[in-house]
């Protein structure tokens, strides 16, 4: 808690702030994705990866990045997914 001339102020704990997405830096994303920072910035310039711009700083929502990874994941098709083949 903080004390001011107006009295004691409770620490701000808005539920919406607690639910705010974790923002990552390009360096954080580099470690997470194992991709060079230059490649990350290239993806940003080409509009390939979701990001947030705060003045001149770029940040990446961890939630959005994980969704982006899921959307861009390619999995091998199972035998049931394939069309029947004729012999």
C-alpha positions in Angstrom: 0.0 0.0 0.0 1.1 3.6 -0.6 0.4 6.6 1.6 -0.3 10.0 0.1 -1.6 13.3 1.4 -5.1 12.0 0.5 -4.6 9.0 2.8 -3.9 5.3 2.2 -4.3 4.0 -1.3 -4.9 0.2 -1.8 -2.6 -1.5 -4.3 -4.4 -1.5 -7.7 -5.6 -5.0 -8.5 -8.2 -4.7 -11.3 -9.3 -8.1 -12.5 -8.8 -7.0 -16.1 -5.2 -6.1 -15.4 -4.6 -9.5 -13.9 -6.1 -11.1 -17.0 -3.9 -8.9 -19.3 -1.8 -10.9 -21.7 1.8 -11.5 -21.0 3.8 -9.4 -23.4 7.1 -10.6 -24.7 10.0 -8.7 -26.2 11.6 -9.8 -29.5 14.4 -11.3 -27.4 11.9 -13.3 -25.3 10.3 -14.5 -28.5 13.7 -15.4 -29.9 14.2 -17.7 -26.9 10.7 -19.2 -27.1 10.7 -19.9 -30.9 14.4 -20.5 -31.3 14.3 -18.0 -34.2 16.8 -15.1 -34.7 15.5 -11.7 -33.7 16.2 -10.4 -37.3 13.8 -13.1 -38.6 11.2 -12.0 -36.1 11.5 -8.4 -37.2 11.2 -9.6 -40.8 8.0 -11.5 -40.0 6.7 -8.3 -38.4 7.5 -6.2 -41.5 5.8 -8.8 -43.7 2.7 -9.0 -41.5 3.3 -12.7 -40.7 3.3 -12.6 -37.0 0.9 -10.9 -34.5 2.4 -8.0 -32.5 1.6 -4.9 -30.5 3.3 -1.6 -31.1 3.8 0.6 -28.1 5.3 3.8 -29.5 8.5 2.6 -31.1 8.6 -0.7 -29.1 7.3 -4.0 -30.4 5.7 -6.5 -28.0 4.2 -9.9 -28.6 1.2 -11.3 -26.7 2.3 -14.8 -25.5 -1.3 -16.0 -25.9 -1.5 -14.7 -29.5 1.9 -16.2 -30.4 0.9 -19.6 -29.0 -2.4 -19.4 -31.0 -0.4 -18.3 -34.1 1.9 -21.4 -33.7 -1.1 -23.7 -33.4 -2.7 -22.1 -36.5 0.5 -22.5 -38.5 1.3 -26.1 -37.4 1.3 -28.8 -40.0 0.7 -32.3 -38.9 1.0 -35.4 -41.0 -2.4 -36.7 -42.1 -3.4 -40.0 -40.6 -4.5 -43.0 -42.7 -8.1 -42.2 -41.8 -7.7 -38.7 -43.1 -6.5 -39.9 -46.5 -8.8 -40.6 -49.4 -9.1 -44.4 -50.2 -6.6 -45.5 -52.8 -7.5 -47.8 -55.7 -5.2 -50.7 -56.5 
